Amino acid sequence: MREQNYALSGLLGPLIAVICIAGSILLSPWFSWEINALSDLGHSVNSDVAPLFNFGLLSCGFLMIFYSVTSFRGHAKYTSYFLMFSGLALQLVATFNEVYKPLHFQVSVLFFLSLCFASVSYIIEKRSILAVVALTIGLISWILYGLDVYSAGIAVPETVSSMATASWVVLAALKDYFAK
């Protein structure tokens, strides 16, 4: 595989996650943005769509790790370590789904914190305005949720913060792909 094609994993990872999560939501009439966490879709006992949902997270995590140790490392050496850790944490979220209640909560917190650290690293390393905006949007969504400013399930800040982070990851992957 040509080096340029490694950058495609940085595009495919988030895309697969979005497709699998959206498919899981569409196939789950019980899911509500007002009360649920995204991880409710991955509960291996209570959710019929758990295989689809968890496959999306596992695949995205794998592709983020792959992207981090290949193409992205040349683009942002230090951030690649944080992004690799985020990919691993995402795989842990899928592996230790809600059936493993206390452990699932811990790896979920680890995943979302790792997104913050990856964004901060990218801001410092690449002076990325998009990463600043992504981090700000993600943090505000969690703060507003924690303060009960709006009435919604935890799926809302989960989605907002992960999609915001994915924006700079996908842009970096596009830059890596077209630069080579």
N, C-alpha and C positions, 0 to 999 in steps of 0.2 A: 504494500500500500504506500502510495506517495505521501510524504510528510503533509502536504496540503490537505489531503483527505482526512487526516486526524482531526482537523478543526471541525469537521462535520459532526463529530461526536458531541461537541459543545452546542450544536444546534438540535441534534436529534434527541439528546437527553431531555431537555425541557419540553420539546414537542411531544415526545412519548408520554411524559408525565401529564401534560395538559389533556391529551387525547384520552388517556386511561381514566383520569379523574373526571373529566366531563362525561365520558361514557358511563362511568359508575353512577354519577349523579342522575343522568337521564334514565338509567335503568332502576333507580331507587326512588319510587314515589314517596316513600316515607322520609327521605332526606329533606331537611329544612335549614335554610341559611339562618333562620332566627334562633334555632336551638342546638344544632349539631356541630360537631367537630368534623373535619374532613376524615380523620382517622376512624370515625364511626363506620365509614364505608369499608374499611379494611379489617373490621372485626371478624376473625375467621370462623366464629360460631354463629353470630347474629346477622351477618350480611351475606346475601347471595352473590354480591359483586366483589367480595374480598379478593378472589384470585386476580381479577382484572385490576383492581385498585392497587394491590400490593405488587403485582407485576410491574405496573407503571412506576412505582417508587423504586423498586429494586433496579429496574432497567435504567432509569434516570440516574440513580446513584452510581451504577457501574459506569455509565457513559461519562459522567462528570469526573470520576476518578481517572478514567482513561484519558479524557481530554486534559486533565490537570497534569498528568505525567508525560504527556506528549507535546502537542502543539502549544498549549497555554503556558507551559513552563518557559518556553522561549519568549513569550509575550510579557509575562509577569511572574518572574521566578518565585518571589516570596509569597505572593497571593496564591500561587498554584498549590502550595502546601495547605493553606486554609480551605481552598476549594476542594481539594482532595479529601480533607477531613469532613467537609460538609456532605460530600457524596457518600462517604462511609456512614455518617450519622443518618442520612436519609435511608440507606439500606437497613440500618438498625431499627428505624421507625417501622418499616415494613415487616421486618423479621420478628420483632417483638411488638406485634400489633396489640390492640386493646385487650386481648385475652390475658396478656401479661401486664395488668393494670399499673402497678407502681413503676415497673421497669419501662413500660411504654411512655408514661409521662416524663420520666427522666431523659430518655433518648430523644423525645420530641423537643423538650426544652434545649437539650444539647444541640439538636439540629438548628433550631431557630437562632440560638446564640451564635452558632458557627457561621450562619449567614451574615450576621452583624460583623463578626470578626473578619470574614472574607471581604466584605464591603469596605471596612475601615482600611484593611491592608491594600486593597485596590485603589482607594482614594489616595493613600500615601504614596504608593508605588507609581501609579500612572497619572495622578492628579486628575482623576476622572470626575467631571461634573455630574455625569449620569449616575455614578455610584453614590455621590453625595445625595442626589435627589432620591435615589432608591432607598438608601439608608434612612433618610429623613421620613419618607412616606411609610416605610416599614415600622419605624419606631413610633411615629404618630399613631398608626393604626393600632399598635399594641397598647400604647398609653391610653388612648380614647376608650378602647375595649376595657382595660383594667379599671378605668374611672367610671365605667357604666354611662358614658356620655351618649352612647347609642345602644339600642336594644337589638342584639344579634348574637348568634352563636359564635363560638371561637373560630369557626371555619372562615369567618370574614377576615380577621387579622392574619390568619394562617395564609389565606389566598393572597391578600394584598402584599404582605411582606415577601412571600416567596416569588410572586410574579415580578415585584419591583427588583429583587435581586437578579432574577432570571434575565431582566432587560439588559443589564450590563454584561452578563455572561454571554448572552446571545450576540450582542454587538461585538464583543471581543472575539468570539468565534468567527463572525463574519469578516472582521478585520484580518484575523489569522488566515482565513481561507483565501481571501482575495489578495493578500500581501505576498503570497508565495508563488 
